Amino acid sequence: MQTSDYLMVIDAPFKKSVFFPSKLVDYMGSKKIVIGITPNGTSKKIIKKIGGYTFDSENPYVLSSQIINLIKNKKKRKLNYKFIKQFDGNVVGQKFYKILTK
């Protein structure tokens, strides 16, 4: 992950996805820009909030040209570290501990 320019999440083409793939948390920890090929839903919202790019898979020709354009232009985006911090193991562990001790 550390040597990649981008990391990619591909979700099943549902109308709306409720899934939150665990690799997305791993990707956030890598401090790399995430590309999501995902329908509306959880993954898309999170990828946008962290500063990544999202694309729809409905038209493969449009999708391929969008990704080629992204790679050719290598636009730099800033990651939203404040949002990403919520998913850090220590932060999640502390929240879970509070739940358990209530």
PyMOL commands that set and color helices and strands:
alter all, ss='L'
color gray80, all
select helices_A, chain A and resi 22-30+42-50+60-73+81-85+89-100
alter helices_A, ss='H'
color red, helices_A
select strands_A, chain A and resi 6-10+16-17+33-37+40-41+53-55
alter strands_A, ss='S'
color yellow, strands_A
deselect
rebuild
show_as cartoon
